[in-house]
Amino acid sequence: MAERDVPPKPAYHHGDLRNALLVAAEQELRAKGLERFTLRGCAKRAGVSHAAPAHHFADATGLLTALATEGFQRFIATQRARQAKAAPDARSQYVAAGLGYIDFALANPELFRLMFSSRRADFSEQELDRASAAAYDHLVATIGTLRGDDPRASHGRQADVTASWAIVHGLADLLLSGRIRSLDSLEGRERDNALAAIIARSLPA
């Protein structure tokens, strides 16, 4: 066959490269943590060339930003799943949201840290900014229902939101670090009840 008759090399193709990379990124994050996370490692896990991620993400920060965005969406969904199973009164809904917060943290420790304690994601990016704001708004709305007003209406009300968030987040972080030994032997409903009792202590006065 003459050189001019050689068929052109097929163009790069992947059925859903963006989602495949997000799945691979979460796997890479779980396996290696943020310190050893690389775009090349994600490409390898996704079964594509190391140059392929550039079709959607300029660098590792871009991919981690997209993963954090998805993380916040799942974070809210986990809280809503808990709330859907709880009694409809405002107190029960508040506690259920807190339990959902902890559920997500314990099931996704590295993703949780990416979302809340890392500088690897770019929070100036519009979609991530919206997703993180939606998660905060969910907390505000839950407390607003409890209080019967808009918690952002005054500085004092805003302090309720910050205090509630700090307590539940701190509880999640301590559990991830294995620092609450009194809960180590508890499982299932007994553990949920113990956590619910702690979360209830953060209820705004």
C-alpha positions in Angstrom: 0.0 0.0 0.0 1.4 3.4 -0.9 2.0 5.9 1.9 -0.8 8.1 0.7 -3.2 5.2 1.0 -2.6 4.7 4.7 -5.9 5.4 6.5 -5.9 8.2 8.9 -5.4 7.4 12.6 -8.8 7.4 14.3 -9.6 10.5 16.3 -9.5 10.1 20.1 -12.9 8.9 21.4 -14.4 8.0 24.7 -18.1 7.5 25.3 -18.2 9.8 28.3 -14.7 11.0 29.1 -15.7 13.7 31.6 -17.6 11.3 33.9 -15.1 8.6 33.4 -12.4 11.0 34.7 -14.5 12.0 37.7 -15.0 8.4 38.7 -11.3 7.8 38.2 -10.5 11.0 40.2 -12.5 9.8 43.2 -10.8 6.4 43.0 -7.4 8.1 42.9 -8.3 10.3 45.8 -9.4 7.4 47.9 -6.3 5.4 47.1 -3.6 8.1 47.3 -5.1 11.0 49.1 -4.7 14.7 48.1 -0.9 14.7 48.6 -0.3 12.1 45.9 -3.2 12.8 43.6 -2.1 13.3 39.9 -3.9 13.9 36.7 -1.8 11.2 35.1 -2.9 8.7 37.7 -6.6 9.5 36.9 -6.0 9.0 33.2 -4.4 5.6 33.8 -7.4 4.6 36.0 -9.8 5.8 33.3 -7.9 3.8 30.7 -7.0 6.7 28.5 -3.8 8.4 27.5 -2.2 10.9 29.9 -3.0 13.7 27.4 -6.8 12.8 27.2 -7.9 14.7 30.3 -7.0 18.0 28.6 -10.2 17.5 26.5 -12.1 18.6 29.7 -9.7 19.6 32.4 -6.6 21.8 32.0 -4.9 20.4 35.1 -5.4 18.5 38.3 -7.0 21.6 39.9 -9.7 21.6 37.3 -10.5 18.0 37.8 -10.6 18.3 41.6 -12.8 21.4 41.3 -15.3 19.4 39.3 -15.1 16.5 41.7 -15.7 18.9 44.7 -18.7 20.3 42.8 -20.2 16.8 42.4 -19.3 16.2 46.1 -21.4 19.1 47.3 -24.4 17.8 45.3 -24.1 14.4 46.8 -23.5 15.9 50.2 -26.9 17.7 50.1 -28.6 14.5 48.7 -27.2 12.5 51.6 -28.7 15.0 54.1 -32.0 15.0 52.3 -32.1 11.2 52.3 -31.8 11.2 56.1 -34.4 13.9 56.3 -36.8 12.0 54.1 -36.8 9.1 56.7 -37.2 11.4 59.7 -40.3 12.8 61.4 -41.5 16.0 59.7 -41.1 18.3 62.7 -38.4 21.0 62.5 -36.3 19.5 65.3 -36.2 16.0 63.8 -35.3 17.5 60.4 -32.5 19.5 61.9 -31.0 16.4 63.6 -31.5 14.3 60.5 -29.6 16.8 58.4 -26.7 16.6 60.9 -26.7 12.8 60.7 -26.6 13.1 56.9 -23.7 15.4 57.2 -21.8 12.8 59.2 -22.9 9.9 56.9 -21.3 11.7 54.0 -18.1 12.5 55.8 -17.6 8.9 57.0 -18.4 7.4 53.7 -16.2 9.8 51.7 -13.4 11.0 54.0 -11.0 12.1 51.3 -13.7 13.8 49.3 -15.0 15.5 52.4 -11.5 16.9 53.1 -11.2 18.1 49.6 -14.5 20.0 50.0 -13.9 21.5 53.4 -10.2 21.6 54.3 -8.1 21.7 51.1 -6.9 24.4 48.8 -6.7 22.0 45.8 -10.1 22.9 44.5 -10.8 26.3 43.0 -13.7 27.8 44.9 -13.7 30.9 42.6 -15.0 28.6 39.8 -18.7 29.4 39.3 -20.2 25.9 39.4 -18.3 25.0 42.6 -19.2 28.3 44.2 -22.9 27.6 43.5 -22.7 24.0 44.7 -21.0 25.0 48.0 -23.5 27.9 48.5 -26.4 25.5 48.0 -25.0 23.3 50.7 -24.8 26.3 53.1 -28.3 27.4 52.1 -29.6 24.0 53.0 -28.3 24.5 56.5 -29.7 28.0 56.7 -33.1 26.8 55.5 -33.1 23.9 58.1 -32.4 26.3 60.9 -34.8 28.9 59.5 -37.6 26.3 59.7 -36.6 25.6 63.3 -36.6 29.2 64.3 -39.5 30.4 62.1 -37.5 33.2 60.5 -34.6 33.9 58.2 -31.3 33.2 60.1 -29.6 35.7 58.0 -31.8 38.5 59.2 -29.5 39.6 62.0 -26.0 39.0 63.3 -27.3 37.0 66.2 -29.2 34.6 64.0 -26.2 34.2 61.7 -24.2 33.2 64.8 -26.7 30.3 65.3 -25.9 29.0 61.8 -22.2 29.2 62.3 -22.4 27.6 65.8 -24.5 24.7 64.5 -22.3 24.2 61.5 -19.1 24.2 63.6 -20.5 21.7 66.1 -21.7 19.1 63.5 -18.6 19.6 61.3 -16.4 19.2 64.3 -18.2 16.0 65.3 -17.7 14.6 61.8 -14.1 15.5 61.8 -13.5 14.0 65.2 -15.2 10.8 64.1 -13.0 10.6 61.0 -9.9 11.0 63.2 -11.1 8.3 65.5 -11.0 10.6 68.5 -14.4 9.8 70.1 -13.8 6.5 71.7 -17.1 6.4 73.5 -18.8 5.8 70.1 -16.4 3.1 68.9 -18.4 0.2 70.3 -21.8 1.5 69.1 -23.5 0.4 65.9 -26.6 0.9 63.9 -29.6 2.6 65.7 -27.7 2.8 69.0 -25.0 4.8 67.3 -27.4 7.0 65.5 -29.2 7.7 68.7 -26.0 8.7 70.4 -25.0 11.0 67.5 -28.5 12.5 67.4 -28.3 13.4 71.1 -25.0 15.2 70.5 -26.4 17.0 67.4 -29.5 18.1 69.4 -27.2 19.9 71.8 -26.3 22.2 69.0 -29.9 23.3 68.5 -30.2 27.1 68.4 -31.8 28.4 71.6 
